[in-house]
Amino acid sequence: MDVLLQQIINGLVLGSMYALVALGYTMVYGIIGLINFAHGDVLMIGALTSWVTIGIMRDGMPGAPLWLILLLATLISMVVCAVLNFTIEKLAYRPLRNSPRLAPLITAIGMSILLQTIAMIIFKPNPKSYPSMLSREPIEIGGAVISVTQVTILATTAIVLALLMWMVNRTNLGRAMRATAENPRVAALMGIKPDTVISATFIIGAMLAAIAGIMWASNYGTVQHAMGFMPGLKAFVAAVMGGIGNLAGAVLGGVLLGLIEALGAGYLGKLTGGFLGSQYTDIFAFIVLALVLTLRPSGLLGERVADRA
């Protein structure tokens, strides 16, 4: 029972990080029908930016509380990622908006490789230790253990998701995003500027990716230039699983995928008699993707925006 509870906690933490990244995928797809495969690398840029910022602040502000340094580093990373994603959208994706879908897709893959290469040149390929900014004192819950960092990840994710849902459903920007997703031409006739809405969507997605990147680095304790590839790929699987284009579906898909992976890590060895260990948990994401595409191509909650092909 203790093992089950521990894996559920681990799965919720992992799934919450997937959910934040998946929201970036699904928001962009819902509005312009683009799978932004560079999104995972924006996560990586956010984590590396926070790593650099924390190092500078710890040297320049030796008496400052660690939580304050982490908060400031998070805000700076969000700004850097927002500027980066805004620039990518304007220079790489906007000129191809009316092109066949294959063109922006290939551009997104190329942008992913470009960001990884630039990060590798600047920061070198070796992994770097990410400093622990919160208390390491474990908290026991029914025989399972959860760290302060993991509690912070869960709480931050819940707050961010609540704010995002409020923004999309209750604000003028959210209404403009929904109108642009339904029909950008009609939205333009009503006074909405689709280019502005699309840029805002990329900016919001980048800020979510930055937060997820810092969470990922804090939870696993390392950063490197390729760290965004696998979380980005799995978050895409989560978005497809929940119904890409649907915000609630992205959250549901992320949480379910995290739980599936965590439970697989805890029980895969026992179920296979030791033949497969926890190191094979990455296969679950792709097994889930194959099953969803076969049994329910529109995802668990279906698409929010009809395919415009």
C-alpha positions, 0 to 999 in steps of 0.5 A: 500500500505504501508503494502504491501511495508513493507512486501515486504521489510521484505520478501526480507530480510528474503529471502536473509538469506534463500538464503545464507543457501540454497546455502550451501545445494545445493552446497553439494548436487550438488557435492556428493548428500548429504542433510547436515541436520547439515547445519542449526546448523553451522549457529547457531555456527556462530551466537554464536561464533560472540556473544562471540567474540563481547562480548570479543572485546567490553570489550577489545577494548572499543573505537573501532567502532561497525561496525569494531567489527562486521566485525572482529566477522564475519571473526572469525565466518567464520573461526570457521564454516569453520573448523567445517564443514571441520572436519564434512565432513572428520570424519562423511561424507567421510567414508560413501561416497560410502554407501547407501544414508540412512547412510549419511542422518542419520549421518547428522541428528545425527550430527545436534542433536550433535551440538545442544546438545554441544551448549546447554551444553556450552551456556545453553538453555536460549536465549541470547540478541544479541547486536545491532552493527549498527545504529537503526535509521529507514529509510523510503521508500515510507511509509515503514520502513527499518533498517540499519541492514536490508539494510546491510543484503541485501547489504551483501547478494548481494555482497556474491552471486555475488562473489560466482557466479563469483567463480563458473563460472570464477575460477579454483576452480569453474571449478573443482567443476562443473567437480566433480559435473558432474563426479568425476571419470572423473574429477580425471583422469583430475588431479582434486582431488575430496576430496579437491574439496568436502572439499572446498565446505563444507568450502564455505557453512559453511562460507555462513552459518556463515554470515547468522547466524550473519544476523539472530541474528542481525535482530531478536536480540537473539541467542540460541542453537536451533536457526539454526533448523527452518532456516535450514529446511526452507532453505532446502525447498527453495533449493528444491523449486528452484531446489536443485543442482542449485545455481540460483535456491537456490537463487530464492527459498530463495527469493520467500519463504521469500516473501511468508512468509512475505506476509502471515504474513501481510495478513493471519489474514485478509484472514482468518478473524482472525482465523489464525495469523502471528504466523502460517507463518511457515506452508507456507514453508511446504505447498510450499514444498508439492506443489513443490514436487507434481507439479514440483519435480525437482524444479522451475529451475530443478536439475543441477546434475542428480540423481546418485541413 
